[in-house]
Amino acid sequence: MNDMHAPKEAAEGRLALLKKEIEERREDLVELTQDLLRIPTLNPPGENYRDICEFLGKRLGAKGFEIKLLRAEGTPGDSERYPRWNVIARKEGSGPGPCIHFNSHIDVVETGAGWTFDPFGGEVSDGKIYGRGACDMKGGLAASIIAAEAYIAAFPDFPGAIEISGTADEETGGFGGVAWLAEQGYFSPERVQHVIIPEPLNKDRICLGHRGVWWGEITTHGHIAHGSMPFLGDCAVRHMGAVMGEMEKTLFPALAARRTDMPIVPEGARQSTMNINSFHGGQAEPEEGFTGFPSACVPDSARMIVDRRYLVEEKGDEVRAEIVDLLEKVRSERDNFRYDLKELWHTPPTLTSKEAPVVTAVERGIRQVLACEPVHVLSPGTYDQKHIDRIGRLKDCIAYGPGILDLAHQPDEYVGIDDMVDSAVVMALAIDDLLHRAQ
């Protein structure tokens, strides 16, 4: 009878020990999150990447991790003024076993208007830490660090290896971060076996992947002339207006009618979507401080960038063809219509199996810590799983972390302290499960 209960009692003992270790680090978790928030890693342009990587390297190096600072030279956005720095910390265990990797991006988006807290103050109020990146995703980064440190303290003779990375540029595609690292072999399945990305998907959810994304740049061409005699020119902005009109008339309604049964959150993302990311027409914006008026010219060019998110039921080549067909329709109906279409980047949908080891390990942790059934979801937007999957060829990857998805990129963004603690315990239990599963 006692032998039957031994595995359960052992599991409960390990859970209790990890909870104790993490609860003792609660104050450290808060302070670590605040320290990360107070380094304003705004992207674009990519500020203070070296500073935050050195901060993380110093902390984890003091805990016995081997530290690598890696610059993704030549990647989009990389320059001497804004170098694309990344940090990888690795702690080897006492024997052979798999490597569990926690990957978090270090960059944050612009603050925007409407804040009542200092965006880079890391203020604590009512059990929440406020700041740009608190939810997306410096709170998750801090939770993964605490989870790893607590696990190592509790079980110093663990097998395998534990890695933590802080990577650049996820908010602008991840090409100077995880994509570059994957190309260098840092996410090869021979080196890393399981990846958890602590993106803010709510602490009871496991994110298996994301919708596909296609970004395109449309340029319409005209002919410059004096603004008082527009009949002598050809207005490129009006041509682009015709494109936008056709989108409103046919494309947007068609996208709204397409639905998926996949568990994408929030509900509105279970349809195909397209966002007009930017529009530029005519004369360039004057330099800061210029107080004069624009000159009287007919614009000879207009440029629009579209951000198309598509479902697992759709095909990437059809997404592009749909834009081409729309432009050709406008050309057939409009005199002197000329355009260029440039694909900026494209990533197909990504989906990890529900039976994957990292999924089932986190499921068990959620059940033990939160006493509820985990929910499987897909993300409305892409994150760095796309590069780990396609470039790294590593399939055992999910997103799981603290934070409420809807708060990402919002004013007064915050992360709950209790949520970070709970997620850290789930992560530590997942480490334990995955490291010993292969033994």
Secondary structure as a PSIPRED ss2 file (coil, helix, strand):
# PSIPRED VFORMAT (PSIPRED V4.0)

   1 M C   1.000  0.000  0.000
   2 N H   0.000  1.000  0.000
   3 D H   0.000  1.000  0.000
   4 M H   0.000  1.000  0.000
   5 H H   0.000  1.000  0.000
   6 A H   0.000  1.000  0.000
   7 P H   0.000  1.000  0.000
   8 K H   0.000  1.000  0.000
   9 E H   0.000  1.000  0.000
  10 A H   0.000  1.000  0.000
  11 A H   0.000  1.000  0.000
  12 E H   0.000  1.000  0.000
  13 G H   0.000  1.000  0.000
  14 R H   0.000  1.000  0.000
  15 L H   0.000  1.000  0.000
  16 A H   0.000  1.000  0.000
  17 L H   0.000  1.000  0.000
  18 L H   0.000  1.000  0.000
  19 K H   0.000  1.000  0.000
  20 K H   0.000  1.000  0.000
  21 E H   0.000  1.000  0.000
  22 I H   0.000  1.000  0.000
  23 E H   0.000  1.000  0.000
  24 E H   0.000  1.000  0.000
  25 R C   1.000  0.000  0.000
  26 R H   0.000  1.000  0.000
  27 E H   0.000  1.000  0.000
  28 D H   0.000  1.000  0.000
  29 L H   0.000  1.000  0.000
  30 V H   0.000  1.000  0.000
  31 E H   0.000  1.000  0.000
  32 L H   0.000  1.000  0.000
  33 T H   0.000  1.000  0.000
  34 Q H   0.000  1.000  0.000
  35 D H   0.000  1.000  0.000
  36 L H   0.000  1.000  0.000
  37 L H   0.000  1.000  0.000
  38 R C   1.000  0.000  0.000
  39 I C   1.000  0.000  0.000
  40 P C   1.000  0.000  0.000
  41 T C   1.000  0.000  0.000
  42 L E   0.000  0.000  1.000
  43 N C   1.000  0.000  0.000
  44 P C   1.000  0.000  0.000
  45 P C   1.000  0.000  0.000
  46 G C   1.000  0.000  0.000
  47 E C   1.000  0.000  0.000
  48 N C   1.000  0.000  0.000
  49 Y H   0.000  1.000  0.000
  50 R H   0.000  1.000  0.000
  51 D H   0.000  1.000  0.000
  52 I H   0.000  1.000  0.000
  53 C H   0.000  1.000  0.000
  54 E H   0.000  1.000  0.000
  55 F H   0.000  1.000  0.000
  56 L H   0.000  1.000  0.000
  57 G H   0.000  1.000  0.000
  58 K H   0.000  1.000  0.000
  59 R H   0.000  1.000  0.000
  60 L H   0.000  1.000  0.000
  61 G H   0.000  1.000  0.000
  62 A H   0.000  1.000  0.000
  63 K C   1.000  0.000  0.000
  64 G C   1.000  0.000  0.000
  65 F C   1.000  0.000  0.000
  66 E E   0.000  0.000  1.000
  67 I E   0.000  0.000  1.000
  68 K E   0.000  0.000  1.000
  69 L E   0.000  0.000  1.000
  70 L E   0.000  0.000  1.000
  71 R E   0.000  0.000  1.000
  72 A C   1.000  0.000  0.000
  73 E C   1.000  0.000  0.000
  74 G C   1.000  0.000  0.000
  75 T C   1.000  0.000  0.000
  76 P C   1.000  0.000  0.000
  77 G C   1.000  0.000  0.000
  78 D C   1.000  0.000  0.000
  79 S C   1.000  0.000  0.000
  80 E C   1.000  0.000  0.000
  81 R C   1.000  0.000  0.000
  82 Y C   1.000  0.000  0.000
  83 P C   1.000  0.000  0.000
  84 R C   1.000  0.000  0.000
  85 W E   0.000  0.000  1.000
  86 N E   0.000  0.000  1.000
  87 V E   0.000  0.000  1.000
  88 I E   0.000  0.000  1.000
  89 A E   0.000  0.000  1.000
  90 R E   0.000  0.000  1.000
  91 K E   0.000  0.000  1.000
  92 E E   0.000  0.000  1.000
  93 G C   1.000  0.000  0.000
  94 S C   1.000  0.000  0.000
  95 G C   1.000  0.000  0.000
  96 P C   1.000  0.000  0.000
  97 G C   1.000  0.000  0.000
  98 P C   1.000  0.000  0.000
  99 C E   0.000  0.000  1.000
 100 I E   0.000  0.000  1.000
 101 H E   0.000  0.000  1.000
 102 F E   0.000  0.000  1.000
 103 N E   0.000  0.000  1.000
 104 S E   0.000  0.000  1.000
 105 H E   0.000  0.000  1.000
 106 I C   1.000  0.000  0.000
 107 D C   1.000  0.000  0.000
 108 V E   0.000  0.000  1.000
 109 V C   1.000  0.000  0.000
 110 E C   1.000  0.000  0.000
 111 T C   1.000  0.000  0.000
 112 G C   1.000  0.000  0.000
 113 A C   1.000  0.000  0.000
 114 G C   1.000  0.000  0.000
 115 W C   1.000  0.000  0.000
 116 T C   1.000  0.000  0.000
 117 F C   1.000  0.000  0.000
 118 D C   1.000  0.000  0.000
 119 P C   1.000  0.000  0.000
 120 F C   1.000  0.000  0.000
 121 G C   1.000  0.000  0.000
 122 G C   1.000  0.000  0.000
 123 E C   1.000  0.000  0.000
 124 V E   0.000  0.000  1.000
 125 S E   0.000  0.000  1.000
 126 D C   1.000  0.000  0.000
 127 G C   1.000  0.000  0.000
 128 K E   0.000  0.000  1.000
 129 I E   0.000  0.000  1.000
 130 Y E   0.000  0.000  1.000
 131 G C   1.000  0.000  0.000
 132 R C   1.000  0.000  0.000
 133 G C   1.000  0.000  0.000
 134 A H   0.000  1.000  0.000
 135 C H   0.000  1.000  0.000
 136 D H   0.000  1.000  0.000
 137 M H   0.000  1.000  0.000
 138 K H   0.000  1.000  0.000
 139 G H   0.000  1.000  0.000
 140 G H   0.000  1.000  0.000
 141 L H   0.000  1.000  0.000
 142 A H   0.000  1.000  0.000
 143 A H   0.000  1.000  0.000
 144 S H   0.000  1.000  0.000
 145 I H   0.000  1.000  0.000
 146 I H   0.000  1.000  0.000
 147 A H   0.000  1.000  0.000
 148 A H   0.000  1.000  0.000
 149 E H   0.000  1.000  0.000
 150 A H   0.000  1.000  0.000
 151 Y H   0.000  1.000  0.000
 152 I H   0.000  1.000  0.000
 153 A H   0.000  1.000  0.000
 154 A H   0.000  1.000  0.000
 155 F C   1.000  0.000  0.000
 156 P C   1.000  0.000  0.000
 157 D C   1.000  0.000  0.000
 158 F C   1.000  0.000  0.000
 159 P C   1.000  0.000  0.000
 160 G C   1.000  0.000  0.000
 161 A E   0.000  0.000  1.000
 162 I E   0.000  0.000  1.000
 163 E E   0.000  0.000  1.000
 164 I E   0.000  0.000  1.000
 165 S E   0.000  0.000  1.000
 166 G E   0.000  0.000  1.000
 167 T E   0.000  0.000  1.000
 168 A C   1.000  0.000  0.000
 169 D C   1.000  0.000  0.000
 170 E H   0.000  1.000  0.000
 171 E H   0.000  1.000  0.000
 172 T H   0.000  1.000  0.000
 173 G C   1.000  0.000  0.000
 174 G C   1.000  0.000  0.000
 175 F C   1.000  0.000  0.000
 176 G C   1.000  0.000  0.000
 177 G C   1.000  0.000  0.000
 178 V H   0.000  1.000  0.000
 179 A H   0.000  1.000  0.000
 180 W H   0.000  1.000  0.000
 181 L H   0.000  1.000  0.000
 182 A H   0.000  1.000  0.000
 183 E H   0.000  1.000  0.000
 184 Q C   1.000  0.000  0.000
 185 G C   1.000  0.000  0.000
 186 Y C   1.000  0.000  0.000
 187 F C   1.000  0.000  0.000
 188 S C   1.000  0.000  0.000
 189 P C   1.000  0.000  0.000
 190 E C   1.000  0.000  0.000
 191 R C   1.000  0.000  0.000
 192 V C   1.000  0.000  0.000
 193 Q C   1.000  0.000  0.000
 194 H E   0.000  0.000  1.000
 195 V E   0.000  0.000  1.000
 196 I E   0.000  0.000  1.000
 197 I E   0.000  0.000  1.000
 198 P C   1.000  0.000  0.000
 199 E C   1.000  0.000  0.000
 200 P C   1.000  0.000  0.000
 201 L C   1.000  0.000  0.000
 202 N C   1.000  0.000  0.000
 203 K C   1.000  0.000  0.000
 204 D C   1.000  0.000  0.000
 205 R E   0.000  0.000  1.000
 206 I E   0.000  0.000  1.000
 207 C E   0.000  0.000  1.000
 208 L E   0.000  0.000  1.000
 209 G E   0.000  0.000  1.000
 210 H E   0.000  0.000  1.000
 211 R C   1.000  0.000  0.000
 212 G E   0.000  0.000  1.000
 213 V E   0.000  0.000  1.000
 214 W E   0.000  0.000  1.000
 215 W E   0.000  0.000  1.000
 216 G E   0.000  0.000  1.000
 217 E E   0.000  0.000  1.000
 218 I E   0.000  0.000  1.000
 219 T E   0.000  0.000  1.000
 220 T E   0.000  0.000  1.000
 221 H E   0.000  0.000  1.000
 222 G C   1.000  0.000  0.000
 223 H E   0.000  0.000  1.000
 224 I C   1.000  0.000  0.000
 225 A C   1.000  0.000  0.000
 226 H E   0.000  0.000  1.000
 227 G C   1.000  0.000  0.000
 228 S C   1.000  0.000  0.000
 229 M C   1.000  0.000  0.000
 230 P H   0.000  1.000  0.000
 231 F H   0.000  1.000  0.000
 232 L H   0.000  1.000  0.000
 233 G C   1.000  0.000  0.000
 234 D E   0.000  0.000  1.000
 235 C C   1.000  0.000  0.000
 236 A H   0.000  1.000  0.000
 237 V H   0.000  1.000  0.000
 238 R H   0.000  1.000  0.000
 239 H H   0.000  1.000  0.000
 240 M H   0.000  1.000  0.000
 241 G H   0.000  1.000  0.000
 242 A H   0.000  1.000  0.000
 243 V H   0.000  1.000  0.000
 244 M H   0.000  1.000  0.000
 245 G H   0.000  1.000  0.000
 246 E H   0.000  1.000  0.000
 247 M H   0.000  1.000  0.000
 248 E H   0.000  1.000  0.000
 249 K H   0.000  1.000  0.000
 250 T H   0.000  1.000  0.000
 251 L H   0.000  1.000  0.000
 252 F H   0.000  1.000  0.000
 253 P H   0.000  1.000  0.000
 254 A H   0.000  1.000  0.000
 255 L H   0.000  1.000  0.000
 256 A H   0.000  1.000  0.000
 257 A C   1.000  0.000  0.000
 258 R C   1.000  0.000  0.000
 259 R E   0.000  0.000  1.000
 260 T C   1.000  0.000  0.000
 261 D C   1.000  0.000  0.000
 262 M C   1.000  0.000  0.000
 263 P C   1.000  0.000  0.000
 264 I E   0.000  0.000  1.000
 265 V C   1.000  0.000  0.000
 266 P C   1.000  0.000  0.000
 267 E H   0.000  1.000  0.000
 268 G H   0.000  1.000  0.000
 269 A H   0.000  1.000  0.000
 270 R H   0.000  1.000  0.000
 271 Q E   0.000  0.000  1.000
 272 S C   1.000  0.000  0.000
 273 T E   0.000  0.000  1.000
 274 M E   0.000  0.000  1.000
 275 N E   0.000  0.000  1.000
 276 I E   0.000  0.000  1.000
 277 N E   0.000  0.000  1.000
 278 S E   0.000  0.000  1.000
 279 F E   0.000  0.000  1.000
 280 H E   0.000  0.000  1.000
 281 G E   0.000  0.000  1.000
 282 G C   1.000  0.000  0.000
 283 Q C   1.000  0.000  0.000
 284 A C   1.000  0.000  0.000
 285 E C   1.000  0.000  0.000
 286 P C   1.000  0.000  0.000
 287 E C   1.000  0.000  0.000
 288 E C   1.000  0.000  0.000
 289 G C   1.000  0.000  0.000
 290 F C   1.000  0.000  0.000
 291 T C   1.000  0.000  0.000
 292 G C   1.000  0.000  0.000
 293 F C   1.000  0.000  0.000
 294 P C   1.000  0.000  0.000
 295 S C   1.000  0.000  0.000
 296 A C   1.000  0.000  0.000
 297 C E   0.000  0.000  1.000
 298 V C   1.000  0.000  0.000
 299 P C   1.000  0.000  0.000
 300 D C   1.000  0.000  0.000
 301 S E   0.000  0.000  1.000
 302 A E   0.000  0.000  1.000
 303 R E   0.000  0.000  1.000
 304 M E   0.000  0.000  1.000
 305 I E   0.000  0.000  1.000
 306 V E   0.000  0.000  1.000
 307 D E   0.000  0.000  1.000
 308 R E   0.000  0.000  1.000
 309 R E   0.000  0.000  1.000
 310 Y E   0.000  0.000  1.000
 311 L C   1.000  0.000  0.000
 312 V C   1.000  0.000  0.000
 313 E C   1.000  0.000  0.000
 314 E C   1.000  0.000  0.000
 315 K C   1.000  0.000  0.000
 316 G H   0.000  1.000  0.000
 317 D H   0.000  1.000  0.000
 318 E H   0.000  1.000  0.000
 319 V H   0.000  1.000  0.000
 320 R H   0.000  1.000  0.000
 321 A H   0.000  1.000  0.000
 322 E H   0.000  1.000  0.000
 323 I H   0.000  1.000  0.000
 324 V H   0.000  1.000  0.000
 325 D H   0.000  1.000  0.000
 326 L H   0.000  1.000  0.000
 327 L H   0.000  1.000  0.000
 328 E H   0.000  1.000  0.000
 329 K H   0.000  1.000  0.000
 330 V H   0.000  1.000  0.000
 331 R H   0.000  1.000  0.000
 332 S H   0.000  1.000  0.000
 333 E H   0.000  1.000  0.000
 334 R C   1.000  0.000  0.000
 335 D C   1.000  0.000  0.000
 336 N C   1.000  0.000  0.000
 337 F C   1.000  0.000  0.000
 338 R E   0.000  0.000  1.000
 339 Y E   0.000  0.000  1.000
 340 D E   0.000  0.000  1.000
 341 L E   0.000  0.000  1.000
 342 K E   0.000  0.000  1.000
 343 E E   0.000  0.000  1.000
 344 L E   0.000  0.000  1.000
 345 W E   0.000  0.000  1.000
 346 H E   0.000  0.000  1.000
 347 T E   0.000  0.000  1.000
 348 P C   1.000  0.000  0.000
 349 P C   1.000  0.000  0.000
 350 T E   0.000  0.000  1.000
 351 L E   0.000  0.000  1.000
 352 T C   1.000  0.000  0.000
 353 S C   1.000  0.000  0.000
 354 K C   1.000  0.000  0.000
 355 E C   1.000  0.000  0.000
 356 A C   1.000  0.000  0.000
 357 P H   0.000  1.000  0.000
 358 V H   0.000  1.000  0.000
 359 V H   0.000  1.000  0.000
 360 T H   0.000  1.000  0.000
 361 A H   0.000  1.000  0.000
 362 V H   0.000  1.000  0.000
 363 E H   0.000  1.000  0.000
 364 R H   0.000  1.000  0.000
 365 G H   0.000  1.000  0.000
 366 I H   0.000  1.000  0.000
 367 R H   0.000  1.000  0.000
 368 Q H   0.000  1.000  0.000
 369 V H   0.000  1.000  0.000
 370 L H   0.000  1.000  0.000
 371 A C   1.000  0.000  0.000
 372 C C   1.000  0.000  0.000
 373 E C   1.000  0.000  0.000
 374 P C   1.000  0.000  0.000
 375 V E   0.000  0.000  1.000
 376 H E   0.000  0.000  1.000
 377 V E   0.000  0.000  1.000
 378 L E   0.000  0.000  1.000
 379 S E   0.000  0.000  1.000
 380 P C   1.000  0.000  0.000
 381 G C   1.000  0.000  0.000
 382 T C   1.000  0.000  0.000
 383 Y C   1.000  0.000  0.000
 384 D C   1.000  0.000  0.000
 385 Q H   0.000  1.000  0.000
 386 K H   0.000  1.000  0.000
 387 H H   0.000  1.000  0.000
 388 I H   0.000  1.000  0.000
 389 D H   0.000  1.000  0.000
 390 R H   0.000  1.000  0.000
 391 I C   1.000  0.000  0.000
 392 G C   1.000  0.000  0.000
 393 R C   1.000  0.000  0.000
 394 L C   1.000  0.000  0.000
 395 K C   1.000  0.000  0.000
 396 D C   1.000  0.000  0.000
 397 C E   0.000  0.000  1.000
 398 I E   0.000  0.000  1.000
 399 A E   0.000  0.000  1.000
 400 Y C   1.000  0.000  0.000
 401 G C   1.000  0.000  0.000
 402 P C   1.000  0.000  0.000
 403 G C   1.000  0.000  0.000
 404 I C   1.000  0.000  0.000
 405 L H   0.000  1.000  0.000
 406 D H   0.000  1.000  0.000
 407 L H   0.000  1.000  0.000
 408 A C   1.000  0.000  0.000
 409 H C   1.000  0.000  0.000
 410 Q C   1.000  0.000  0.000
 411 P C   1.000  0.000  0.000
 412 D C   1.000  0.000  0.000
 413 E C   1.000  0.000  0.000
 414 Y E   0.000  0.000  1.000
 415 V E   0.000  0.000  1.000
 416 G E   0.000  0.000  1.000
 417 I H   0.000  1.000  0.000
 418 D H   0.000  1.000  0.000
 419 D H   0.000  1.000  0.000
 420 M H   0.000  1.000  0.000
 421 V H   0.000  1.000  0.000
 422 D H   0.000  1.000  0.000
 423 S H   0.000  1.000  0.000
 424 A H   0.000  1.000  0.000
 425 V H   0.000  1.000  0.000
 426 V H   0.000  1.000  0.000
 427 M H   0.000  1.000  0.000
 428 A H   0.000  1.000  0.000
 429 L H   0.000  1.000  0.000
 430 A H   0.000  1.000  0.000
 431 I H   0.000  1.000  0.000
 432 D H   0.000  1.000  0.000
 433 D H   0.000  1.000  0.000
 434 L H   0.000  1.000  0.000
 435 L H   0.000  1.000  0.000
 436 H H   0.000  1.000  0.000
 437 R H   0.000  1.000  0.000
 438 A C   1.000  0.000  0.000
 439 Q C   1.000  0.000  0.000
